[in-house]
Amino acid sequence: MREMRELLRADLDLLPDYTPAHVTEPWRMIKLDSNENPYGPSPRVLAALADTRTWHYYFGQDDLREQLAQYARVKPENIVVTNGGDESIELVLRAVLEPNDAVIDAPPSFEMYRIAAIANRGRVLDVARLDDFTLDVETVIKTCQTARPEQREGSNVKAICLASPNNPDGNLLPRADLLRLLELPALVMLDEAYFEFAGTSAVDLISKYPNLVIVRTFSKWAGLAGLRVGYVIAAPEVANALHKLRAPYNVNWAGMIAARESLEDAEYLMNNVRATIAERERMRVELAKLGWRALA
Ligand SMILES: Cc1ncc(COP(=O)(O)O)c(C=O)c1O
């Protein structure tokens, strides 16, 4: 019998752990570490899930893609629905990385970029954020340019991973910086997990820049973190690659029903988003009274 460590990939030791907090009853506490939505899902979601009896069938994602295309003001061929934003990130990096290709990360930021890059045999080049947590765009550009796209091994930067607003600091990526990055010979994965809270998006650039890939989620604004629904907005060529790579039924039927009902009840959910923003502003003022400064 062969040793298991000979069968398992040798590079798995390089993968950082993503350890979810172990909380049995999160609703009994004020839990802030994962940016969950304290208001929960729309009542329409709860009612639709309670009424559904069709759990014994497989369901594809075409209807939800149509609905999301309307919501995001793109075409259905631009949309790939995923098992949370996490799967979007993983699929995008899986689609571009060959062994030893590089990904630029701008820490501190969302940990999944690093994990997904390493899981897909990529290397992570860190470009640390500046003291105010804004992106060091000059160093990102320099790092990308010193890498040679024609080089198959070593320093070939395939993707730049950025969240806007960024987790943990809330900074937005200025549009002028994004436009400069989009001229680079790399895919720009722009994570808009908090788009509904920020109100600004780069989705209008999708038709002009095939190297722009946007990631979004229902976990935050729609309060569906436990149901795992996210989506990618990308040029059709990229979206088709992701469809090839994803499992045929990557998003469960309950999640798709919940996403459908959330989009139907977007106004209700946006009221909760506005309440969250108001609470954030109250926190900012109260923290300032204690001598703390909120960054974004
Ligand atoms: C910036 C960012 N992107 C993506 C995600 C992933 O969200 P989910 O996988 O729940 O859709 C999160 C969750 O915290 C996040 O903060």
The ligand as a MOL file (V3000), in Angstrom:
LIG
                    3D

  0  0  0     0  0            999 V3000
M  V30 BEGIN CTAB
M  V30 COUNTS 16 16 0 0 0
M  V30 BEGIN ATOM
M  V30 1 C -14.3450 40.7550 -0.7800 0
M  V30 2 C -15.0990 39.4710 -0.6810 0
M  V30 3 N -15.2560 38.7330 -1.7780 0
M  V30 4 C -15.9270 37.5780 -1.7660 0
M  V30 5 C -16.4700 37.1040 -0.6010 0
M  V30 6 C -17.1130 35.7470 -0.6670 0
M  V30 7 O -18.4230 35.7390 -0.4650 0
M  V30 8 P -19.2930 34.4370 -0.7170 0
M  V30 9 O -18.3700 33.2990 -1.0710 0
M  V30 10 O -20.0360 34.2140 0.5460 0
M  V30 11 O -20.1710 34.7870 -1.8700 0
M  V30 12 C -16.3430 37.8390 0.5870 0
M  V30 13 C -16.9080 37.3350 1.8580 0
M  V30 14 O -16.5700 37.7360 2.9220 0
M  V30 15 C -15.6400 39.0540 0.5470 0
M  V30 16 O -15.4560 39.7980 1.6430 0
M  V30 END ATOM
M  V30 BEGIN BOND
M  V30 1 1 1 2
M  V30 2 1 2 3
M  V30 3 2 2 15
M  V30 4 2 3 4
M  V30 5 1 4 5
M  V30 6 1 5 6
M  V30 7 2 5 12
M  V30 8 1 6 7
M  V30 9 1 7 8
M  V30 10 2 8 9
M  V30 11 1 8 10
M  V30 12 1 8 11
M  V30 13 1 12 13
M  V30 14 1 12 15
M  V30 15 2 13 14
M  V30 16 1 15 16
M  V30 END BOND
M  V30 END CTAB
M  END
